[in-house]
Amino acid sequence: MVDCNSVVTPIDKGMHLQNGELVIFGDKKKYQALTGSLTYATMSTRPDIGYITQYLSQLNKIPTQHDWNVAELILRYLKG
């Protein structure tokens, strides 16, 4: 994520948070750590990502690859 390009918005227009594919993300602990960090950032300094972070936190039990991609998109937004 160090060399990634930044984005202007935390989620693309027309992007659906729920996706039809159910490809389970392999590392559940890594996903939970990322959503925990995003939740901390939301409560501390970045309330603009609150809705998306709250949605992603609800999926901690069985995260999909799509959910991981959305979380990475938020990181790219925060980088910018």
PDB file as gemmi writes it, atoms N, CA and C in Angstrom:
CRYST1    1.000    1.000    1.000  90.00  90.00  90.00 P 1                      
ATOM      1  N   MET A   1       0.813  -1.196   0.000  1.00  0.00           N  
ATOM      2  CA  MET A   1       0.000   0.000   0.000  1.00  0.00           C  
ATOM      3  C   MET A   1       0.858   1.262   0.000  1.00  0.00           C  
ATOM      4  N   VAL A   2       2.139   1.123   0.203  1.00  0.00           N  
ATOM      5  CA  VAL A   2       3.016   2.289   0.240  1.00  0.00           C  
ATOM      6  C   VAL A   2       3.099   2.956  -1.127  1.00  0.00           C  
ATOM      7  N   ASP A   3       3.170   2.169  -2.175  1.00  0.00           N  
ATOM      8  CA  ASP A   3       3.330   2.709  -3.520  1.00  0.00           C  
ATOM      9  C   ASP A   3       2.015   2.848  -4.287  1.00  0.00           C  
ATOM     10  N   CYS A   4       0.885   2.765  -3.611  1.00  0.00           N  
ATOM     11  CA  CYS A   4      -0.395   2.833  -4.309  1.00  0.00           C  
ATOM     12  C   CYS A   4      -0.738   4.272  -4.685  1.00  0.00           C  
ATOM     13  N   ASN A   5      -1.592   4.414  -5.674  1.00  0.00           N  
ATOM     14  CA  ASN A   5      -2.090   5.727  -6.072  1.00  0.00           C  
ATOM     15  C   ASN A   5      -3.237   6.125  -5.154  1.00  0.00           C  
ATOM     16  N   SER A   6      -3.335   7.402  -4.848  1.00  0.00           N  
ATOM     17  CA  SER A   6      -4.424   7.866  -3.989  1.00  0.00           C  
ATOM     18  C   SER A   6      -5.677   8.095  -4.828  1.00  0.00           C  
ATOM     19  N   VAL A   7      -6.822   8.128  -4.162  1.00  0.00           N  
ATOM     20  CA  VAL A   7      -8.103   8.397  -4.815  1.00  0.00           C  
ATOM     21  C   VAL A   7      -8.754   9.589  -4.134  1.00  0.00           C  
ATOM     22  N   VAL A   8      -9.690  10.232  -4.832  1.00  0.00           N  
ATOM     23  CA  VAL A   8     -10.314  11.452  -4.329  1.00  0.00           C  
ATOM     24  C   VAL A   8     -11.504  11.152  -3.421  1.00  0.00           C  
ATOM     25  N   THR A   9     -12.235  10.089  -3.699  1.00  0.00           N  
ATOM     26  CA  THR A   9     -13.412   9.737  -2.909  1.00  0.00           C  
ATOM     27  C   THR A   9     -13.201   8.373  -2.258  1.00  0.00           C  
ATOM     28  N   PRO A  10     -13.821   8.138  -1.092  1.00  0.00           N  
ATOM     29  CA  PRO A  10     -13.601   6.860  -0.416  1.00  0.00           C  
ATOM     30  C   PRO A  10     -14.247   5.674  -1.119  1.00  0.00           C  
ATOM     31  N   ILE A  11     -15.228   5.921  -1.950  1.00  0.00           N  
ATOM     32  CA  ILE A  11     -15.857   4.841  -2.707  1.00  0.00           C  
ATOM     33  C   ILE A  11     -16.307   5.411  -4.048  1.00  0.00           C  
ATOM     34  N   ASP A  12     -16.153   4.631  -5.095  1.00  0.00           N  
ATOM     35  CA  ASP A  12     -16.485   5.107  -6.426  1.00  0.00           C  
ATOM     36  C   ASP A  12     -17.994   5.252  -6.605  1.00  0.00           C  
ATOM     37  N   LYS A  13     -18.393   6.227  -7.410  1.00  0.00           N  
ATOM     38  CA  LYS A  13     -19.810   6.438  -7.681  1.00  0.00           C  
ATOM     39  C   LYS A  13     -20.353   5.216  -8.414  1.00  0.00           C  
ATOM     40  N   GLY A  14     -21.455   4.719  -7.947  1.00  0.00           N  
ATOM     41  CA  GLY A  14     -22.079   3.559  -8.560  1.00  0.00           C  
ATOM     42  C   GLY A  14     -21.540   2.228  -8.059  1.00  0.00           C  
ATOM     43  N   MET A  15     -20.551   2.242  -7.177  1.00  0.00           N  
ATOM     44  CA  MET A  15     -20.004   1.000  -6.634  1.00  0.00           C  
ATOM     45  C   MET A  15     -20.941   0.474  -5.567  1.00  0.00           C  
ATOM     46  N   HIS A  16     -21.243  -0.792  -5.630  1.00  0.00           N  
ATOM     47  CA  HIS A  16     -22.139  -1.412  -4.662  1.00  0.00           C  
ATOM     48  C   HIS A  16     -21.314  -2.020  -3.533  1.00  0.00           C  
ATOM     49  N   LEU A  17     -21.759  -1.793  -2.309  1.00  0.00           N  
ATOM     50  CA  LEU A  17     -21.052  -2.389  -1.188  1.00  0.00           C  
ATOM     51  C   LEU A  17     -21.302  -3.886  -1.133  1.00  0.00           C  
ATOM     52  N   GLN A  18     -22.492  -4.310  -1.470  1.00  0.00           N  
ATOM     53  CA  GLN A  18     -22.777  -5.735  -1.508  1.00  0.00           C  
ATOM     54  C   GLN A  18     -22.547  -6.227  -2.921  1.00  0.00           C  
ATOM     55  N   ASN A  19     -21.808  -7.294  -3.018  1.00  0.00           N  
ATOM     56  CA  ASN A  19     -21.492  -7.858  -4.315  1.00  0.00           C  
ATOM     57  C   ASN A  19     -22.030  -9.276  -4.361  1.00  0.00           C  
ATOM     58  N   GLY A  20     -22.443  -9.733  -5.521  1.00  0.00           N  
ATOM     59  CA  GLY A  20     -23.021 -11.054  -5.666  1.00  0.00           C  
ATOM     60  C   GLY A  20     -22.037 -12.191  -5.456  1.00  0.00           C  
ATOM     61  N   GLU A  21     -20.754 -11.943  -5.706  1.00  0.00           N  
ATOM     62  CA  GLU A  21     -19.770 -13.010  -5.568  1.00  0.00           C  
ATOM     63  C   GLU A  21     -19.440 -13.259  -4.101  1.00  0.00           C  
ATOM     64  N   LEU A  22     -19.205 -14.500  -3.772  1.00  0.00           N  
ATOM     65  CA  LEU A  22     -18.896 -14.858  -2.393  1.00  0.00           C  
ATOM     66  C   LEU A  22     -17.540 -15.542  -2.314  1.00  0.00           C  
ATOM     67  N   VAL A  23     -16.508 -14.863  -2.766  1.00  0.00           N  
ATOM     68  CA  VAL A  23     -15.147 -15.374  -2.644  1.00  0.00           C  
ATOM     69  C   VAL A  23     -14.645 -14.944  -1.269  1.00  0.00           C  
ATOM     70  N   ILE A  24     -14.472 -15.908  -0.389  1.00  0.00           N  
ATOM     71  CA  ILE A  24     -14.088 -15.619   0.990  1.00  0.00           C  
ATOM     72  C   ILE A  24     -12.635 -15.158   1.030  1.00  0.00           C  
ATOM     73  N   PHE A  25     -12.389 -14.066   1.769  1.00  0.00           N  
ATOM     74  CA  PHE A  25     -11.030 -13.560   1.934  1.00  0.00           C  
ATOM     75  C   PHE A  25     -10.287 -14.489   2.881  1.00  0.00           C  
ATOM     76  N   GLY A  26      -9.074 -14.841   2.542  1.00  0.00           N  
ATOM     77  CA  GLY A  26      -8.332 -15.870   3.266  1.00  0.00           C  
ATOM     78  C   GLY A  26      -7.906 -15.508   4.673  1.00  0.00           C  
ATOM     79  N   ASP A  27      -7.466 -14.298   4.929  1.00  0.00           N  
ATOM     80  CA  ASP A  27      -6.887 -13.938   6.224  1.00  0.00           C  
ATOM     81  C   ASP A  27      -7.876 -13.095   7.027  1.00  0.00           C  
ATOM     82  N   LYS A  28      -8.692 -13.773   7.836  1.00  0.00           N  
ATOM     83  CA  LYS A  28      -9.739 -13.080   8.596  1.00  0.00           C  
ATOM     84  C   LYS A  28      -9.147 -12.132   9.636  1.00  0.00           C  
ATOM     85  N   LYS A  29      -8.062 -12.510  10.270  1.00  0.00           N  
ATOM     86  CA  LYS A  29      -7.427 -11.656  11.290  1.00  0.00           C  
ATOM     87  C   LYS A  29      -6.890 -10.368  10.673  1.00  0.00           C  
ATOM     88  N   LYS A  30      -6.344 -10.460   9.492  1.00  0.00           N  
ATOM     89  CA  LYS A  30      -5.826  -9.279   8.797  1.00  0.00           C  
ATOM     90  C   LYS A  30      -6.973  -8.317   8.471  1.00  0.00           C  
ATOM     91  N   TYR A  31      -8.106  -8.869   8.016  1.00  0.00           N  
ATOM     92  CA  TYR A  31      -9.279  -8.052   7.711  1.00  0.00           C  
ATOM     93  C   TYR A  31      -9.801  -7.374   8.974  1.00  0.00           C  
ATOM     94  N   GLN A  32      -9.869  -8.127  10.081  1.00  0.00           N  
ATOM     95  CA  GLN A  32     -10.360  -7.568  11.333  1.00  0.00           C  
ATOM     96  C   GLN A  32      -9.438  -6.473  11.860  1.00  0.00           C  
ATOM     97  N   ALA A  33      -8.140  -6.658  11.691  1.00  0.00           N  
ATOM     98  CA  ALA A  33      -7.185  -5.636  12.126  1.00  0.00           C  
ATOM     99  C   ALA A  33      -7.359  -4.362  11.305  1.00  0.00           C  
ATOM    100  N   LEU A  34      -7.581  -4.512  10.000  1.00  0.00           N  
ATOM    101  CA  LEU A  34      -7.767  -3.338   9.144  1.00  0.00           C  
ATOM    102  C   LEU A  34      -9.057  -2.602   9.484  1.00  0.00           C  
ATOM    103  N   THR A  35     -10.155  -3.326   9.682  1.00  0.00           N  
ATOM    104  CA  THR A  35     -11.407  -2.653  10.024  1.00  0.00           C  
ATOM    105  C   THR A  35     -11.327  -2.004  11.402  1.00  0.00           C  
ATOM    106  N   GLY A  36     -10.587  -2.610  12.323  1.00  0.00           N  
ATOM    107  CA  GLY A  36     -10.383  -1.988  13.629  1.00  0.00           C  
ATOM    108  C   GLY A  36      -9.606  -0.683  13.514  1.00  0.00           C  
ATOM    109  N   SER A  37      -8.592  -0.677  12.685  1.00  0.00           N  
ATOM    110  CA  SER A  37      -7.808   0.545  12.473  1.00  0.00           C  
ATOM    111  C   SER A  37      -8.648   1.626  11.806  1.00  0.00           C  
ATOM    112  N   LEU A  38      -9.474   1.231  10.837  1.00  0.00           N  
ATOM    113  CA  LEU A  38     -10.347   2.202  10.176  1.00  0.00           C  
ATOM    114  C   LEU A  38     -11.388   2.760  11.135  1.00  0.00           C  
ATOM    115  N   THR A  39     -11.898   1.913  12.034  1.00  0.00           N  
ATOM    116  CA  THR A  39     -12.854   2.379  13.038  1.00  0.00           C  
ATOM    117  C   THR A  39     -12.201   3.391  13.975  1.00  0.00           C  
ATOM    118  N   TYR A  40     -10.965   3.116  14.376  1.00  0.00           N  
ATOM    119  CA  TYR A  40     -10.236   4.058  15.227  1.00  0.00           C  
ATOM    120  C   TYR A  40     -10.039   5.394  14.508  1.00  0.00           C  
ATOM    121  N   ALA A  41      -9.676   5.333  13.227  1.00  0.00           N  
ATOM    122  CA  ALA A  41      -9.487   6.567  12.455  1.00  0.00           C  
ATOM    123  C   ALA A  41     -10.809   7.326  12.325  1.00  0.00           C  
ATOM    124  N   THR A  42     -11.909   6.597  12.172  1.00  0.00           N  
ATOM    125  CA  THR A  42     -13.224   7.229  12.059  1.00  0.00           C  
ATOM    126  C   THR A  42     -13.580   7.975  13.338  1.00  0.00           C  
ATOM    127  N   MET A  43     -13.351   7.340  14.473  1.00  0.00           N  
ATOM    128  CA  MET A  43     -13.716   7.957  15.746  1.00  0.00           C  
ATOM    129  C   MET A  43     -12.772   9.096  16.111  1.00  0.00           C  
ATOM    130  N   SER A  44     -11.529   9.021  15.671  1.00  0.00           N  
ATOM    131  CA  SER A  44     -10.540  10.029  16.056  1.00  0.00           C  
ATOM    132  C   SER A  44     -10.586  11.261  15.167  1.00  0.00           C  
ATOM    133  N   THR A  45     -10.410  11.069  13.870  1.00  0.00           N  
ATOM    134  CA  THR A  45     -10.207  12.236  13.009  1.00  0.00           C  
ATOM    135  C   THR A  45     -10.966  12.216  11.697  1.00  0.00           C  
ATOM    136  N   ARG A  46     -11.479  11.077  11.263  1.00  0.00           N  
ATOM    137  CA  ARG A  46     -12.053  10.979   9.925  1.00  0.00           C  
ATOM    138  C   ARG A  46     -13.503  10.480   9.930  1.00  0.00           C  
ATOM    139  N   PRO A  47     -14.452  11.311  10.343  1.00  0.00           N  
ATOM    140  CA  PRO A  47     -15.854  10.871  10.339  1.00  0.00           C  
ATOM    141  C   PRO A  47     -16.429  10.693   8.934  1.00  0.00           C  
ATOM    142  N   ASP A  48     -15.724  11.162   7.905  1.00  0.00           N  
ATOM    143  CA  ASP A  48     -16.232  11.043   6.540  1.00  0.00           C  
ATOM    144  C   ASP A  48     -16.234   9.600   6.030  1.00  0.00           C  
ATOM    145  N   ILE A  49     -15.507   8.694   6.674  1.00  0.00           N  
ATOM    146  CA  ILE A  49     -15.498   7.300   6.249  1.00  0.00           C  
ATOM    147  C   ILE A  49     -16.317   6.425   7.193  1.00  0.00           C  
ATOM    148  N   GLY A  50     -17.095   7.036   8.060  1.00  0.00           N  
ATOM    149  CA  GLY A  50     -17.832   6.304   9.091  1.00  0.00           C  
ATOM    150  C   GLY A  50     -18.820   5.297   8.571  1.00  0.00           C  
ATOM    151  N   TYR A  51     -19.611   5.668   7.572  1.00  0.00           N  
ATOM    152  CA  TYR A  51     -20.644   4.756   7.070  1.00  0.00           C  
ATOM    153  C   TYR A  51     -20.022   3.510   6.463  1.00  0.00           C  
ATOM    154  N   ILE A  52     -18.999   3.674   5.665  1.00  0.00           N  
ATOM    155  CA  ILE A  52     -18.373   2.533   5.002  1.00  0.00           C  
ATOM    156  C   ILE A  52     -17.649   1.660   6.024  1.00  0.00           C  
ATOM    157  N   THR A  53     -16.982   2.288   6.973  1.00  0.00           N  
ATOM    158  CA  THR A  53     -16.267   1.540   7.998  1.00  0.00           C  
ATOM    159  C   THR A  53     -17.229   0.736   8.862  1.00  0.00           C  
ATOM    160  N   GLN A  54     -18.357   1.325   9.192  1.00  0.00           N  
ATOM    161  CA  GLN A  54     -19.358   0.615   9.985  1.00  0.00           C  
ATOM    162  C   GLN A  54     -19.880  -0.598   9.226  1.00  0.00           C  
ATOM    163  N   TYR A  55     -20.125  -0.447   7.943  1.00  0.00           N  
ATOM    164  CA  TYR A  55     -20.597  -1.565   7.127  1.00  0.00           C  
ATOM    165  C   TYR A  55     -19.548  -2.677   7.082  1.00  0.00           C  
ATOM    166  N   LEU A  56     -18.287  -2.319   6.863  1.00  0.00           N  
ATOM    167  CA  LEU A  56     -17.231  -3.318   6.769  1.00  0.00           C  
ATOM    168  C   LEU A  56     -17.023  -4.034   8.103  1.00  0.00           C  
ATOM    169  N   SER A  57     -17.222  -3.333   9.209  1.00  0.00           N  
ATOM    170  CA  SER A  57     -17.050  -3.947  10.523  1.00  0.00           C  
ATOM    171  C   SER A  57     -18.116  -4.999  10.792  1.00  0.00           C  
ATOM    172  N   GLN A  58     -19.282  -4.852  10.202  1.00  0.00           N  
ATOM    173  CA  GLN A  58     -20.344  -5.833  10.386  1.00  0.00           C  
ATOM    174  C   GLN A  58     -20.029  -7.147   9.681  1.00  0.00           C  
ATOM    175  N   LEU A  59     -19.076  -7.125   8.772  1.00  0.00           N  
ATOM    176  CA  LEU A  59     -18.739  -8.313   7.991  1.00  0.00           C  
ATOM    177  C   LEU A  59     -17.483  -9.005   8.505  1.00  0.00           C  
ATOM    178  N   ASN A  60     -17.093  -8.754   9.744  1.00  0.00           N  
ATOM    179  CA  ASN A  60     -15.859  -9.320  10.300  1.00  0.00           C  
ATOM    180  C   ASN A  60     -15.879 -10.839  10.402  1.00  0.00           C  
ATOM    181  N   LYS A  61     -17.046 -11.423  10.516  1.00  0.00           N  
ATOM    182  CA  LYS A  61     -17.118 -12.872  10.715  1.00  0.00           C  
ATOM    183  C   LYS A  61     -16.736 -13.642   9.449  1.00  0.00           C  
ATOM    184  N   ILE A  62     -17.265 -13.232   8.302  1.00  0.00           N  
ATOM    185  CA  ILE A  62     -16.951 -13.893   7.036  1.00  0.00           C  
ATOM    186  C   ILE A  62     -16.691 -12.818   5.975  1.00  0.00           C  
ATOM    187  N   PRO A  63     -15.500 -12.246   5.953  1.00  0.00           N  
ATOM    188  CA  PRO A  63     -15.202 -11.215   4.944  1.00  0.00           C  
ATOM    189  C   PRO A  63     -14.974 -11.832   3.566  1.00  0.00           C  
ATOM    190  N   THR A  64     -15.408 -11.116   2.541  1.00  0.00           N  
ATOM    191  CA  THR A  64     -15.186 -11.571   1.173  1.00  0.00           C  
ATOM    192  C   THR A  64     -14.048 -10.758   0.540  1.00  0.00           C  
ATOM    193  N   GLN A  65     -13.609 -11.203  -0.607  1.00  0.00           N  
ATOM    194  CA  GLN A  65     -12.555 -10.488  -1.315  1.00  0.00           C  
ATOM    195  C   GLN A  65     -13.026  -9.093  -1.712  1.00  0.00           C  
ATOM    196  N   HIS A  66     -14.306  -8.954  -2.056  1.00  0.00           N  
ATOM    197  CA  HIS A  66     -14.865  -7.645  -2.408  1.00  0.00           C  
ATOM    198  C   HIS A  66     -14.781  -6.683  -1.222  1.00  0.00           C  
ATOM    199  N   ASP A  67     -15.078  -7.180  -0.022  1.00  0.00           N  
ATOM    200  CA  ASP A  67     -14.995  -6.350   1.186  1.00  0.00           C  
ATOM    201  C   ASP A  67     -13.558  -5.888   1.421  1.00  0.00           C  
ATOM    202  N   TRP A  68     -12.597  -6.766   1.197  1.00  0.00           N  
ATOM    203  CA  TRP A  68     -11.188  -6.404   1.342  1.00  0.00           C  
ATOM    204  C   TRP A  68     -10.809  -5.323   0.336  1.00  0.00           C  
ATOM    205  N   ASN A  69     -11.307  -5.443  -0.904  1.00  0.00           N  
ATOM    206  CA  ASN A  69     -11.012  -4.442  -1.927  1.00  0.00           C  
ATOM    207  C   ASN A  69     -11.582  -3.079  -1.548  1.00  0.00           C  
ATOM    208  N   VAL A  70     -12.774  -3.052  -0.967  1.00  0.00           N  
ATOM    209  CA  VAL A  70     -13.375  -1.793  -0.518  1.00  0.00           C  
ATOM    210  C   VAL A  70     -12.544  -1.189   0.613  1.00  0.00           C  
ATOM    211  N   ALA A  71     -12.074  -2.025   1.536  1.00  0.00           N  
ATOM    212  CA  ALA A  71     -11.244  -1.534   2.637  1.00  0.00           C  
ATOM    213  C   ALA A  71      -9.925  -0.959   2.103  1.00  0.00           C  
ATOM    214  N   GLU A  72      -9.342  -1.600   1.107  1.00  0.00           N  
ATOM    215  CA  GLU A  72      -8.124  -1.066   0.500  1.00  0.00           C  
ATOM    216  C   GLU A  72      -8.394   0.258  -0.208  1.00  0.00           C  
ATOM    217  N   LEU A  73      -9.561   0.395  -0.799  1.00  0.00           N  
ATOM    218  CA  LEU A  73      -9.930   1.649  -1.448  1.00  0.00           C  
ATOM    219  C   LEU A  73     -10.016   2.786  -0.428  1.00  0.00           C  
ATOM    220  N   ILE A  74     -10.505   2.476   0.763  1.00  0.00           N  
ATOM    221  CA  ILE A  74     -10.553   3.484   1.822  1.00  0.00           C  
ATOM    222  C   ILE A  74      -9.132   3.889   2.223  1.00  0.00           C  
ATOM    223  N   LEU A  75      -8.226   2.928   2.306  1.00  0.00           N  
ATOM    224  CA  LEU A  75      -6.831   3.255   2.616  1.00  0.00           C  
ATOM    225  C   LEU A  75      -6.219   4.168   1.553  1.00  0.00           C  
ATOM    226  N   ARG A  76      -6.531   3.901   0.299  1.00  0.00           N  
ATOM    227  CA  ARG A  76      -6.035   4.750  -0.773  1.00  0.00           C  
ATOM    228  C   ARG A  76      -6.611   6.154  -0.653  1.00  0.00           C  
ATOM    229  N   TYR A  77      -7.872   6.255  -0.216  1.00  0.00           N  
ATOM    230  CA  TYR A  77      -8.492   7.577   0.001  1.00  0.00           C  
ATOM    231  C   TYR A  77      -7.788   8.319   1.132  1.00  0.00           C  
ATOM    232  N   LEU A  78      -7.492   7.607   2.211  1.00  0.00           N  
ATOM    233  CA  LEU A  78      -6.831   8.245   3.340  1.00  0.00           C  
ATOM    234  C   LEU A  78      -5.404   8.675   2.998  1.00  0.00           C  
ATOM    235  N   LYS A  79      -4.770   7.955   2.097  1.00  0.00           N  
ATOM    236  CA  LYS A  79      -3.429   8.329   1.677  1.00  0.00           C  
ATOM    237  C   LYS A  79      -3.433   9.682   0.965  1.00  0.00           C  
ATOM    238  N   GLY A  80      -4.507   9.925   0.193  1.00  0.00           N  
ATOM    239  CA  GLY A  80      -4.607  11.189  -0.560  1.00  0.00           C  
ATOM    240  C   GLY A  80      -4.959  12.322   0.340  1.00  0.00           C  
TER     241      GLY A  80                                                      
END                                                                             
